[in-house]
Amino acid sequence: LGPRSGDAQGRGGGTPAGRLAGSIAFRLDLLRRRPRAMSTLHKALLEGAATVSSAGVDETIADFHRALVREHTAPSVPADENQPWRKYNSEPDLPREAKEDVKSLKTPGGFRRDYLHTLAESKGIPFEDRPAHWNKSLVDSVRPLIRVGYFERVLGIYIGEDGEESSGEPAGNMSVMSMTLATAKSFVGSGITFLPGAFGSGGWAFSTVAMVSVAAITAFCIRLLLECGDKLGTCSFGEIASKAAGRWGKLAVQVSLVVSQFGTNVAFIIFICHMAKSLGATQVISLVHFVGLLISVLIPLSFVRSVHRLEYPILGADVLILVGLLVVIVYSVKKIMFVGVGPHLEAFQPDTCGLLIGTSVFSFEGTPLVLPIKQSMANPELYWPYFKVIFVGIVVFFVGFSFIGYVAFGSEVRPVIIENLPSEDPLIISVRAAYAAALLLSSPLTFLPGTRTVEFWIFGVSKVKGEHKWQKNAIRSALFILFGWTAIYGGMYFQQFVAICGAVCCAPIALIYPPWFHYKLCAATLWERALDVVLITFGLAVAALVLCQALGLA
């Protein structure tokens, strides 16, 4: 229930009833602001102490909580015998302050935070001088790992879960730690496992220089995009595009963002198929049937209207992805140390180097999300200084992970490096299964923003909550069926598919649109205009080179 639970347990003795009474007695100071609850506490203790057992402690606490809620308010309307739900409603209408108080106490660590605030009040410490982490739970702190993927504000489309209108701008209350988590989530994902294989396409020397160069240019383009957002006072990529290039510019941005998200969903499906093949699943059923089973699981997940309902599964998926990356690093380093480097390491591969560039651009796809993240900060002016440090750390991690993976396996490195790990190891089997499950749980995070945008294009803003629900469900089902067919045929050319996504969708978002919009909105000198033109030309050249090599036309 809160801090110093050992003290309460010691005072209460070893019995469950004693521990419960000691814990409640230790927190009587929490109830000083709730005088009406004192009688409820006494009643709960009298009712619970006589019959409480090990199995009944939780029940007594639950009764105590419900009694506290009832004591905060008296029913304004007598219970109606013909409406039994009024009689047994455990959550009656409460004053706003009481609702917030109960809600805060019910969150993980709520009693502890309330105790700390009460103690601070008794010592006369002002609210603004207390630590910020007293005001939110750990789940609230890591929630940016979930919500950062929800980019309707990036698109300039402000719609709620069922297509209704919602508020436009995010609240500015994000701490530096939350910003760090949100930025890391924007750029670090499952795509990093494709990079060692892409290193093999470019060669270790060229790939290292190319990836650092792509990252540096991406960071500079992010700076240009932030300048546009500051000038217009918006966190919407779509609104910036509208001001800079009109309606067609905004539509181009929306299409690029939506298609990039859908491409990521297809990449997830291909990745899961690779993991299933490495686990021997395709020896039992064919690839087509496995994809059909996978789609039958993904379609019901797509019916979820808000990723907030999947917060804990998505957080678990993030943990599984991180564990998988650490396992890959450990096994790669052990192989280099005790077995040696992989065969046929090449410094430069001119015929396929474009695949590395396209995969690098695909990996740095979090560019548009910097706008709402900055807008959500309590101190937005701190965003850029912290972002530079965070982004450098992300680039070092990307390059180091890719270099170690390629050097460990050489020309034998697979498109998804997890496939290179020993198949007979139980830990590796667990990692592959967990990674596949993580991507399965992450699919709603990448799918919902894009599909809600498509639904907005088709149905517009809903006037009634739940309007066109089943038509929208049919669209979501059709999209996942399309993703499945694309994955079946695109999976045979996985590296080319990822590179094409990088060239067609991610290169415009990261390398072309920001300097284009900066040229239209912010460039004031000849030098700034010339630099913007050079960056636009570079982005177009990169997209053309990658696309040509990926399609086998170079």
Helices and strands as residue ranges (DSSP letters): H 5-12, H 16-26, G 28-31, H 37-49, H 57-71, H 84-87, H 96-106, H 110-122, G 127-129, G 132-135, H 138-142, H 144-147, H 152-155, H 176-187, G 190-194, H 195-202, H 204-232, H 237-278, G 281-283, H 287-302, G 307-310, H 311-338, H 353-363, G 367-369, H 370-376, G 380-382, H 383-409, G 410-412, G 417-420, H 426-459, H 469-490, G 491-493, H 494-501, I 502-506, H 507-507, I 508-512, H 513-521, H 526-550
